[in-house]
Amino acid sequence: MIETTARVVSSNNGTVLVETSVQSGCGSCQSREACGISGLGKYFSGTRKTIAVQCDAKVQAGDELQLNMSEGDLLKAGLLAYLLPSVLALVGAGVASGWGDAAAVLGAVAGIALGFLLGRLSGWVPRMAAKKM
């Protein structure tokens, strides 16, 4: 089970809008100043996204929730978001490569677009459980 804490932004009829805390993967590293990844983390960490989660508990803005997701759901989400478009890009490039390099590039782009479209049309959304802390 994968867990994180989130702060409630708003609540409406069993659906809460939560904002997760942003944690850097290398925040405690001793060589932060010389690391390029640390700089990227500082650049992108300013944006916080809110997500809607089903929650039966009575919560109000400012409360903290514990969010849980199974490893299987995370794996499936990763496969739909990353592996499917990548594989279809390679297939599209391979099929179109017989017509030249430009066609191979267009085939790869078409494969990526088809992969994202299929992932979106699947309608699958990972299940996340929320409980009040």
C-alpha positions, 0 to 999 in steps of 0.5 A: 500500500502506498500512502501519503498525507494531503490537506483538504481544500474543499468538501462537497457531498462525499467528494473532497478536493485535496492538495498533497505536500510536495516532497523532493526526492533528494531534499536531504542530500549533502551535495544539493548545490552540485546536483542538477536534479536538485535544481530541477526539483526546486524549479518544478516544486512550486506547482501543487495540484488538487485532486478529487477523492471520495471520502465518507468522513466529515471533513472541512477545509484544512483537515489532513487525510491519509491517502492510500493506493495499492501498488497494483493500481499504481503499476497499471496507471504507469503502464497506461500512461508510459508503456502503452504510448512508448510501445505504440510509438516504436510500432508506428515508427517501425511500420512507417520506416519503409517509406523513409525517415520522415514517415518514421517520425510521423509514425512514431508521433501517431503511435504516441497519440494513439497510445495516449488516446487509448489510455484516456478512452479506457476510462480507468482511474486508480482507486484511492482510499482516504481516511481522516487522521 
